[in-house]
Amino acid sequence: MLLCLTGWLAPQLGLADIDPAEYGLKSSVRSEKERQRLQAEFHTDKKREAELQRQEEEIEARRLAAEKAAWDALPYPVRLTKSRCTTCHIADYYTRQRHNRIGWGLVNLRMQYWNGVALTAEERVAIADYLAESYPAAGAAAMLEALLQLAVPLLPLWLWLAWKITRSRFGKRLNE
């Protein structure tokens, strides 16, 4: 089988018609003077590329320094909110929502305990204060949120009263 394969491939190799002279250099350096000129051009190009690289690095360093200075100029609550919230959300996500102070605090608690965001109590307060001041609830939404926030703490009291009233009504009927 190997002999058959070699017998079949051997004539095919000659069909390529490749001239080894085509692989040679089209123009070769023929004199020492021309070789030195080409080396000088090469070194000049290399220096130019190094200078361009250095300038690009310098521009990038200035840009990064300006970004850092702009970041450091922001108030602490803004930096904290951007650093914590934008790891998961784009900034438009929380800027479109509207809550009052307690609502933003509850959002922060939910993010901390259900989504695993690492927030301290001070950070939660700072973020909630900043968001409530910057993106407050307005109109009917603010009223509804305030009523719900009053209702939640009073829920155990309402349940206890309902149980007492129901027990007293059914207790009277059972005794009759």
N, CA, C and O of each residue as an XYZ file, in Angstrom:
704
protein
N       0.824     -1.195      0.000
C       0.000      0.000      0.000
C       0.866      1.256      0.000
O       0.579      2.232     -0.693
N       1.923      1.204      0.789
C       2.832      2.343      0.843
C       3.508      2.562     -0.506
O       3.712      3.700     -0.928
N       3.850      1.483     -1.168
C       4.464      1.597     -2.493
C       3.490      2.204     -3.487
O       3.885      3.028     -4.312
N       2.226      1.812     -3.424
C       1.210      2.380     -4.324
C       1.057      3.875     -4.079
O       0.957      4.661     -5.020
N       1.041      4.246     -2.844
C       0.887      5.657     -2.496
C       2.091      6.468     -2.977
O       1.919      7.556     -3.528
N       3.294      5.959     -2.778
C       4.489      6.657     -3.243
C       4.520      6.716     -4.766
O       4.923      7.730     -5.336
N       4.109      5.667     -5.413
C       4.073      5.668     -6.875
C       3.061      6.668     -7.410
O       3.254      7.221     -8.493
N       1.998      6.906     -6.679
C       0.974      7.852     -7.131
C       1.381      9.298     -6.848
O       1.104     10.188     -7.652
N       2.042      9.536     -5.702
C       2.413     10.894     -5.318
C       3.658     11.396     -6.026
O       3.760     12.597     -6.276
N       4.590     10.554     -6.355
C       5.857     10.977     -6.967
C       5.647     11.777     -8.241
O       6.276     12.827     -8.376
N       4.809     11.360     -9.187
C       4.629     12.177    -10.385
C       3.916     13.495    -10.081
O       4.111     14.470    -10.807
N       3.106     13.551     -9.043
C       2.361     14.761     -8.709
C       3.285     15.875     -8.226
O       2.986     17.052     -8.428
N       4.412     15.517     -7.586
C       5.323     16.522     -7.049
C       5.951     17.348     -8.158
O       6.253     18.522     -7.943
N       6.148     16.802     -9.279
C       6.759     17.522    -10.377
C       5.824     18.519    -11.024
O       6.279     19.353    -11.806
N       4.540     18.471    -10.732
C       3.580     19.358    -11.358
C       3.555     20.757    -10.749
O       2.891     21.636    -11.299
N       4.238     20.996     -9.653
C       4.179     22.273     -8.968
C       4.816     23.394     -9.781
O       4.386     24.542     -9.667
N       5.813     23.104    -10.588
C       6.493     24.093    -11.416
C       6.938     25.316    -10.622
O       6.663     26.449    -11.018
N       7.608     25.095     -9.529
C       8.113     26.186     -8.714
C       9.597     26.345     -9.002
O      10.371     25.390     -8.930
N       9.971     27.561     -9.326
C      11.373     27.852     -9.601
C      12.022     28.311     -8.304
O      11.549     29.275     -7.703
N      13.083     27.661     -7.852
C      13.744     28.067     -6.601
C      14.257     29.496     -6.646
O      14.441     30.101     -5.590
N      14.488     30.047     -7.790
C      14.983     31.424     -7.893
C      13.928     32.427     -7.450
O      14.256     33.548     -7.060
N      12.656     32.023     -7.510
C      11.584     32.925     -7.089
C      11.600     33.184     -5.582
O      11.060     34.185     -5.109
N      12.220     32.280     -4.843
C      12.271     32.458     -3.398
C      13.421     33.354     -2.954
O      13.504     33.709     -1.778
N      14.269     33.708     -3.830
C      15.388     34.582     -3.498
C      14.924     36.009     -3.332
O      13.803     36.353     -3.705
N      15.792     36.848     -2.769
C      15.467     38.251     -2.590
C      15.389     38.937     -3.940
O      16.228     38.695     -4.807
N      14.411     39.775     -4.125
C      14.259     40.516     -5.364
C      15.388     41.539     -5.516
O      15.954     41.715     -6.595
N      15.692     42.202     -4.411
C      16.801     43.161     -4.452
C      17.651     42.913     -3.225
O      17.166     43.002     -2.097
N      18.852     42.617     -3.429
C      19.732     42.394     -2.295
C      20.704     43.559     -2.198
O      20.959     44.265     -3.174
N      21.234     43.738     -1.012
C      22.183     44.814     -0.784
C      23.496     44.407     -1.443
O      24.065     43.355     -1.149
N      23.946     45.248     -2.317
C      25.124     44.874     -3.083
C      26.395     45.598     -2.622
O      27.506     45.163     -2.925
N      26.224     46.696     -1.893
C      27.423     47.423     -1.468
C      27.359     47.711      0.024
O      26.287     47.707      0.630
N      28.511     47.958      0.592
C      28.604     48.267      2.018
C      27.929     49.601      2.319
O      27.307     49.759      3.369
N      28.046     50.540      1.423
C      27.436     51.863      1.604
C      25.918     51.749      1.672
O      25.282     52.390      2.509
N      25.340     50.938      0.797
C      23.881     50.762      0.812
C      23.431     50.025      2.070
O      22.368     50.324      2.615
N      24.233     49.062      2.536
C      23.910     48.339      3.775
C      23.897     49.306      4.953
O      23.003     49.238      5.797
N      24.876     50.203      5.022
C      24.930     51.182      6.103
C      23.748     52.157      6.027
O      23.194     52.541      7.057
N      23.367     52.550      4.822
C      22.223     53.442      4.656
C      20.941     52.768      5.147
O      20.131     53.384      5.840
N      20.768     51.496      4.780
C      19.573     50.757      5.226
C      19.567     50.565      6.736
O      18.509     50.632      7.361
N      20.738     50.326      7.335
C      20.812     50.198      8.793
C      20.461     51.525      9.463
O      19.758     51.553     10.473
N      20.955     52.617      8.895
C      20.631     53.938      9.459
C      19.136     54.206      9.372
O      18.551     54.727     10.321
N      18.502     53.860      8.249
C      17.041     54.008      8.114
C      16.313     53.154      9.136
O      15.335     53.588      9.745
N      16.800     51.937      9.316
C      16.182     51.025     10.280
C      16.261     51.608     11.687
O      15.269     51.613     12.416
N      17.448     52.103     12.074
C      17.613     52.677     13.419
C      16.779     53.946     13.580
O      16.239     54.192     14.658
N      16.668     54.748     12.535
C      15.848     55.954     12.596
C      14.377     55.591     12.788
O      13.678     56.187     13.607
N      13.924     54.607     12.021
C      12.535     54.150     12.176
C      12.292     53.585     13.565
O      11.241     53.814     14.164
N      13.268     52.848     14.074
C      13.139     52.263     15.409
C      13.047     53.360     16.472
O      12.235     53.264     17.393
N      13.887     54.415     16.347
C      13.849     55.536     17.289
C      12.512     56.270     17.194
O      11.949     56.665     18.215
N      12.004     56.453     15.980
C      10.730     57.139     15.777
C       9.590     56.346     16.426
O       8.718     56.920     17.078
N       9.607     55.029     16.241
C       8.578     54.193     16.862
C       8.672     54.240     18.380
O       7.648     54.286     19.061
N       9.884     54.230     18.915
C      10.064     54.313     20.370
C       9.559     55.655     20.898
O       8.942     55.707     21.962
N       9.813     56.737     20.165
C       9.345     58.064     20.577
C       7.818     58.130     20.541
O       7.200     58.683     21.450
N       7.209     57.570     19.494
C       5.744     57.535     19.410
C       5.155     56.713     20.549
O       4.144     57.097     21.137
N       5.780     55.591     20.859
C       5.314     54.746     21.970
C       5.398     55.508     23.286
O       4.478     55.453     24.103
N       6.519     56.228     23.490
C       6.686     57.003     24.715
C       5.633     58.102     24.814
O       5.087     58.342     25.891
N       5.345     58.771     23.700
C       4.334     59.823     23.691
C       2.946     59.254     23.994
O       2.175     59.857     24.740
N       2.630     58.096     23.417
C       1.335     57.465     23.692
C       1.219     57.081     25.163
O       0.164     57.266     25.768
N       2.287     56.552     25.739
C       2.272     56.191     27.159
C       2.108     57.432     28.038
O       1.411     57.399     29.052
N       2.760     58.522     27.636
C       2.651     59.773     28.381
C       1.219     60.322     28.325
O       0.680     60.772     29.336
N       0.617     60.280     27.145
C      -0.768     60.736     26.996
C      -1.697     59.878     27.827
O      -2.601     60.396     28.482
N      -1.484     58.567     27.810
C      -2.319     57.658     28.603
C      -2.145     57.931     30.093
O      -3.123     57.927     30.840
N      -0.916     58.166     30.532
C      -0.665     58.468     31.950
C      -1.360     59.760     32.356
O      -1.931     59.837     33.444
N      -1.320     60.778     31.496
C      -2.017     62.035     31.798
C      -3.528     61.823     31.868
O      -4.199     62.373     32.741
N      -4.059     61.018     30.940
C      -5.493     60.739     30.937
C      -5.906     60.017     32.221
O      -6.917     60.359     32.834
N      -5.118     59.017     32.622
C      -5.426     58.286     33.857
C      -5.326     59.195     35.081
O      -6.133     59.087     36.003
N      -4.336     60.089     35.090
C      -4.192     61.025     36.214
C      -5.382     61.978     36.267
O      -5.871     62.301     37.349
N      -5.848     62.428     35.102
C      -7.015     63.321     35.070
C      -8.271     62.586     35.540
O      -9.082     63.152     36.273
N      -8.435     61.326     35.120
C      -9.588     60.540     35.586
C      -9.538     60.342     37.093
O     -10.560     60.463     37.768
N      -8.357     60.038     37.628
C      -8.220     59.842     39.072
C      -8.514     61.131     39.825
O      -9.166     61.111     40.869
N      -8.031     62.258     39.292
C      -8.290     63.554     39.943
C      -9.779     63.876     39.921
O     -10.325     64.382     40.901
N     -10.436     63.580     38.798
C     -11.881     63.815     38.706
C     -12.622     62.904     39.682
O     -13.584     63.334     40.318
N     -12.183     61.649     39.806
C     -12.816     60.699     40.729
C     -12.628     61.168     42.166
O     -13.568     61.139     42.961
N     -11.409     61.603     42.499
C     -11.133     62.062     43.863
C     -11.876     63.348     44.206
O     -12.129     63.621     45.379
N     -12.228     64.136     43.197
C     -12.950     65.388     43.436
C     -14.426     65.149     43.756
O     -15.094     66.031     44.296
N     -14.934     63.966     43.427
C     -16.339     63.662     43.718
C     -16.540     63.520     45.222
O     -15.631     63.072     45.921
N     -17.720     63.896     45.737
C     -18.001     63.691     47.168
C     -18.023     62.195     47.507
O     -18.297     61.348     46.656
N     -17.727     61.903     48.766
C     -17.652     60.504     49.209
C     -18.902     59.692     48.890
O     -18.766     58.578     48.385
N     -20.122     60.188     49.156
C     -21.304     59.364     48.854
C     -21.443     59.030     47.365
O     -21.904     57.946     47.007
N     -21.046     59.958     46.511
C     -21.141     59.703     45.063
C     -20.145     58.617     44.667
O     -20.488     57.687     43.937
N     -18.896     58.741     45.160
C     -17.887     57.715     44.860
C     -18.310     56.359     45.398
O     -18.165     55.340     44.722
N     -18.835     56.351     46.621
C     -19.267     55.101     47.233
C     -20.402     54.468     46.435
O     -20.375     53.267     46.163
N     -21.384     55.256     46.064
C     -22.514     54.741     45.288
C     -22.045     54.203     43.944
O     -22.441     53.112     43.535
N     -21.204     54.965     43.260
C     -20.730     54.500     41.955
C     -19.874     53.248     42.086
O     -19.981     52.337     41.264
N     -19.033     53.191     43.101
C     -18.161     52.028     43.232
C     -18.930     50.782     43.650
O     -18.593     49.678     43.223
N     -19.951     50.940     44.472
C     -20.699     49.758     44.925
C     -21.814     49.364     43.948
O     -21.971     48.186     43.628
N     -22.573     50.331     43.485
C     -23.767     50.017     42.687
C     -23.448     49.678     41.235
O     -24.115     48.842     40.626
N     -22.422     50.331     40.683
C     -22.147     50.087     39.265
C     -21.334     48.825     39.029
O     -20.984     48.534     37.885
N     -21.023     48.071     40.066
C     -20.393     46.775     39.831
C     -21.407     45.801     39.246
O     -21.036     44.893     38.502
N     -22.677     45.981     39.573
C     -23.729     45.109     39.045
C     -24.679     45.828     38.090
O     -25.198     45.216     37.157
N     -24.909     47.108     38.313
C     -25.887     47.872     37.532
C     -25.192     48.972     36.738
O     -24.122     49.448     37.116
N     -25.819     49.365     35.633
C     -25.382     50.596     34.992
C     -25.998     51.746     35.781
O     -27.004     51.564     36.467
N     -25.404     52.908     35.685
C     -25.862     54.043     36.496
C     -27.318     54.401     36.198
O     -28.026     54.860     37.094
N     -27.779     54.203     34.969
C     -29.169     54.511     34.622
C     -30.161     53.673     35.416
O     -31.302     54.088     35.621
N     -29.732     52.490     35.864
C     -30.646     51.611     36.589
C     -31.140     52.266     37.870
O     -32.343     52.290     38.130
N     -30.234     52.790     38.663
C     -30.684     53.374     39.933
C     -31.060     54.845     39.791
O     -31.718     55.385     40.680
N     -30.668     55.512     38.710
C     -31.073     56.902     38.547
C     -32.508     57.019     38.061
O     -33.129     58.072     38.209
N     -33.042     55.949     37.484
C     -34.439     55.976     37.037
C     -35.403     55.626     38.167
O     -36.591     55.936     38.077
N     -34.920     54.995     39.216
C     -35.788     54.619     40.328
C     -35.946     55.810     41.268
O     -35.046     56.640     41.397
N     -37.082     55.879     41.909
C     -37.354     56.972     42.847
C     -37.864     56.380     44.154
O     -38.856     55.651     44.176
N     -37.174     56.704     45.235
C     -37.583     56.272     46.581
C     -37.279     57.400     47.556
O     -36.519     58.320     47.256
N     -37.894     57.304     48.733
C     -37.498     58.233     49.789
C     -36.347     57.593     50.571
O     -35.840     56.540     50.183
N     -35.948     58.214     51.644
C     -34.783     57.751     52.406
C     -34.921     56.317     52.884
O     -33.994     55.518     52.749
N     -36.074     55.995     53.439
C     -36.279     54.637     53.956
C     -36.352     53.639     52.805
O     -35.852     52.521     52.925
N     -36.966     54.029     51.699
C     -37.042     53.142     50.539
C     -35.665     52.792     49.997
O     -35.393     51.635     49.679
N     -34.787     53.801     49.890
C     -33.428     53.511     49.425
C     -32.680     52.662     50.445
O     -31.873     51.810     50.075
N     -32.946     52.891     51.728
C     -32.324     52.050     52.754
C     -32.748     50.601     52.628
O     -31.935     49.691     52.792
N     -34.034     50.385     52.334
C     -34.518     49.016     52.152
C     -33.926     48.379     50.886
O     -33.636     47.183     50.869
N     -33.753     49.166     49.851
C     -33.111     48.659     48.631
C     -31.682     48.219     48.958
O     -31.235     47.162     48.513
N     -30.971     49.035     49.736
C     -29.600     48.680     50.123
C     -29.572     47.407     50.966
O     -28.701     46.557     50.780
N     -30.523     47.274     51.893
C     -30.586     46.046     52.697
C     -30.851     44.824     51.817
O     -30.245     43.767     51.995
N     -31.762     44.994     50.873
C     -32.059     43.883     49.963
C     -30.810     43.502     49.167
O     -30.512     42.318     49.015
N     -30.088     44.487     48.664
C     -28.868     44.202     47.898
C     -27.833     43.514     48.782
O     -27.118     42.623     48.322
N     -27.750     43.917     50.030
C     -26.753     43.336     50.911
C     -27.105     41.894     51.286
O     -26.253     41.009     51.203
N     -28.343     41.655     51.693
C     -28.676     40.345     52.227
C     -29.133     39.342     51.168
O     -28.894     38.145     51.329
N     -29.766     39.781     50.116
C     -30.216     38.844     49.085
C     -29.212     38.694     47.958
O     -29.103     37.622     47.361
N     -28.476     39.757     47.659
C     -27.552     39.702     46.520
C     -26.088     39.624     46.946
O     -25.206     39.485     46.098
N     -25.822     39.711     48.235
C     -24.465     39.519     48.734
C     -23.509     40.682     48.543
O     -22.297     40.474     48.495
N     -24.025     41.914     48.433
C     -23.165     43.083     48.302
C     -22.534     43.367     49.659
O     -23.220     43.360     50.681
N     -21.232     43.614     49.669
C     -20.531     43.896     50.926
C     -20.705     45.369     51.277
O     -20.024     46.235     50.726
N     -21.627     45.643     52.201
C     -21.880     47.017     52.656
C     -21.866     47.039     54.175
O     -22.404     46.143     54.826
N     -21.249     48.063     54.730
C     -21.339     48.265     56.171
C     -22.575     49.126     56.440
O     -23.178     49.664     55.511
N     -22.937     49.248     57.691
C     -24.107     50.057     58.052
C     -23.891     51.528     57.663
O     -24.815     52.190     57.190
N     -22.675     52.030     57.863
C     -22.384     53.420     57.512
C     -22.481     53.635     56.000
O     -22.971     54.667     55.541
N     -22.011     52.653     55.236
C     -22.093     52.768     53.782
C     -23.543     52.740     53.305
O     -23.923     53.482     52.399
N     -24.349     51.874     53.926
C     -25.774     51.817     53.556
C     -26.440     53.161     53.806
O     -27.206     53.641     52.970
N     -26.153     53.771     54.948
C     -26.737     55.064     55.291
C     -26.270     56.142     54.317
O     -27.077     56.943     53.844
N     -24.969     56.167     54.015
C     -24.429     57.188     53.107
C     -25.033     57.044     51.709
O     -25.395     58.039     51.081
N     -25.141     55.813     51.228
C     -25.707     55.585     49.891
C     -27.185     55.965     49.874
O     -27.642     56.631     48.946
N     -27.935     55.545     50.896
C     -29.365     55.857     50.948
C     -29.594     57.366     51.030
O     -30.485     57.894     50.365
N     -28.802     58.054     51.834
C     -28.941     59.517     51.934
C     -28.668     60.187     50.595
O     -29.419     61.063     50.165
N     -27.583     59.768     49.938
C     -27.239     60.372     48.651
C     -28.314     60.101     47.607
O     -28.718     61.014     46.887
N     -28.785     58.856     47.516
C     -29.793     58.514     46.510
C     -31.129     59.198     46.801
O     -31.809     59.638     45.874
N     -31.514     59.291     48.081
C     -32.775     59.955     48.430
C     -32.709     61.444     48.113
O     -33.709     62.047     47.725
N     -31.539     62.026     48.277
C     -31.391     63.449     47.965
C     -31.329     63.676     46.454
O     -31.888     64.647     45.942
N     -30.653     62.783     45.751
C     -30.456     62.971     44.307
C     -31.623     62.454     43.477
O     -31.966     63.052     42.458
N     -32.230     61.364     43.894
C     -33.304     60.729     43.121
C     -34.500     60.445     44.033
O     -34.824     59.284     44.283
N     -35.161     61.505     44.534
C     -36.252     61.309     45.498
C     -37.549     60.873     44.811
O     -37.764     61.111     43.623
N     -38.385     60.238     45.592
C     -39.726     59.913     45.118
C     -40.548     61.194     45.121
O     -40.324     62.089     45.936
N     -41.502     61.270     44.199
C     -42.309     62.496     44.106
C     -43.772     62.137     43.919
O     -44.099     61.077     43.386
N     -44.638     63.019     44.357
C     -46.063     62.890     44.119
C     -46.698     61.692     44.802
O     -46.419     61.399     45.965
N     -47.558     61.004     44.059
C     -48.313     59.870     44.600
C     -47.392     58.726     45.000
O     -47.668     58.019     45.969
N     -46.305     58.539     44.267
C     -45.370     57.463     44.605
C     -44.759     57.703     45.984
O     -44.599     56.764     46.764
N     -44.422     58.943     46.284
C     -43.851     59.274     47.593
C     -44.888     59.051     48.700
O     -44.564     58.538     49.771
N     -46.130     59.442     48.428
C     -47.185     59.260     49.423
C     -47.435     57.780     49.685
O     -47.545     57.359     50.836
N     -47.523     56.994     48.619
C     -47.757     55.553     48.759
C     -46.613     54.893     49.509
O     -46.842     54.052     50.380
N     -45.384     55.267     49.178
C     -44.238     54.677     49.858
C     -44.230     55.047     51.335
O     -43.892     54.212     52.173
N     -44.591     56.268     51.666
C     -44.638     56.686     53.065
C     -45.717     55.923     53.828
O     -45.506     55.510     54.969
N     -46.877     55.737     53.190
C     -47.944     54.979     53.859
C     -47.547     53.526     54.079
O     -47.806     52.961     55.142
N     -46.923     52.926     53.082
C     -46.478     51.534     53.240
C     -45.414     51.416     54.324
O     -45.379     50.431     55.063
N     -44.566     52.400     54.416
C     -43.533     52.348     55.437
C     -44.107     52.554     56.838
O     -43.522     52.095     57.819
N     -45.230     53.228     56.938
C     -45.905     53.327     58.223
C     -46.664     52.055     58.538
O     -46.744     51.636     59.692
N     -47.219     51.444     57.506
C     -48.044     50.253     57.713
C     -47.218     49.048     58.136
O     -47.679     48.263     58.965
N     -46.031     48.874     57.606
C     -45.224     47.690     57.902
C     -44.891     47.581     59.386
O     -45.082     46.506     59.955
N     -44.406     48.629     60.045
C     -44.127     48.478     61.475
C     -45.400     48.264     62.308
O     -45.352     47.651     63.374
N     -46.525     48.769     61.817
C     -47.769     48.618     62.562
C     -48.470     47.293     62.267
O     -49.471     46.978     62.910
N     -47.975     46.522     61.323
C     -48.616     45.261     60.943
C     -48.799     44.306     62.119
O     -49.893     43.759     62.263
N     -47.794     44.068     62.973
C     -48.029     43.176     64.116
C     -49.160     43.676     65.023
O     -49.952     42.878     65.527
N     -49.233     44.992     65.229
C     -50.307     45.547     66.055
C     -51.658     45.291     65.407
O     -52.604     44.906     66.094
N     -51.770     45.498     64.083
C     -53.026     45.262     63.371
C     -53.419     43.785     63.424
O     -54.589     43.456     63.620
N     -52.447     42.908     63.251
C     -52.750     41.473     63.326
C     -53.230     41.085     64.733
O     -54.159     40.291     64.880
N     -52.592     41.649     65.755
C     -53.001     41.350     67.127
C     -54.421     41.852     67.392
O     -55.226     41.155     68.009
N     -54.726     43.082     66.915
C     -56.075     43.624     67.090
C     -57.105     42.779     66.336
O     -58.182     42.501     66.863
N     -56.785     42.377     65.132
C     -57.714     41.543     64.360
C     -57.953     40.221     65.063
O     -59.082     39.732     65.088
N     -56.925     39.643     65.627
C     -57.070     38.382     66.346
C     -57.941     38.578     67.584
O     -58.811     37.753     67.864
N     -57.717     39.654     68.324
C     -58.520     39.939     69.525
C     -59.987     40.159     69.160
O     -60.875     39.621     69.822
N     -60.248     40.944     68.115
C     -61.625     41.233     67.710
C     -62.304     39.956     67.251
O     -63.437     39.675     67.642
N     -61.613     39.180     66.418
C     -62.200     37.929     65.923
C     -62.445     36.971     67.077
O     -63.488     36.319     67.111
N     -61.539     36.866     68.004
C     -61.688     35.963     69.150
C     -62.843     36.405     70.037
O     -63.600     35.572     70.536
N     -62.981     37.721     70.238
C     -64.062     38.195     71.099
C     -65.420     37.969     70.428
O     -66.384     37.630     71.115
N     -65.522     38.146     69.115
C     -66.794     37.917     68.416
C     -67.153     36.448     68.417
O     -68.284     36.073     68.726
N     -66.170     35.604     68.064
C     -66.469     34.174     68.034
C     -66.623     33.617     69.441
O     -67.377     32.667     69.654
N     -65.918     34.197     70.396
C     -66.055     33.759     71.785
C     -67.448     34.014     72.305
O     -67.973     33.180     73.044
N     -68.099     35.163     71.947
C     -69.449     35.455     72.375
C     -70.435     34.498     71.747
O     -71.366     34.041     72.410
N     -70.244     34.188     70.479
C     -71.161     33.283     69.800
C     -71.052     31.860     70.355
O     -72.052     31.147     70.440
N     -69.868     31.460     70.722
C     -69.682     30.117     71.258
C     -70.295     29.980     72.636
O     -70.762     28.901     73.000
N     -70.301     31.078     73.426
C     -70.833     31.034     74.769
C     -72.374     31.095     74.776
O     -72.993     30.693     75.761
N     -72.996     31.586     73.703
C     -74.443     31.738     73.696
C     -75.174     30.458     73.522
O     -76.405     30.448     73.499
